């Protein structure tokens, strides 16, 4: 291989590796969580089907089903009122709403 071809090949490989290493790692908030039902309770799995939040929320088919996350919060129905859980399954906004909406800019419509 001539010196020029070697230099071009090495440059391309260097750019390729630099691009791959600069890819940002997936953060917790970027992991897609999907709801699933087990024994009439809702939990969440990631896209590899690994349980991320064990089933603990009673399944009540309503306006908010299927539950999904927006800005790291998911609206869930507890005893007929809607509250919000974080990606760990912790209740962060107590159930007091008739309906839940997606968050945008840190707010959800009332």
Secondary structure, DSSP 8 states (H G I E B T S, - for coil): --HHHHHHHHHHHHHHHHHHHTS----GGGS--EEEEETTEEEEE-TT--EEEEEEEE---STT-S--EETTEEEEEETTEEEEE-TTS-EEEEEEESS---EETTEE--
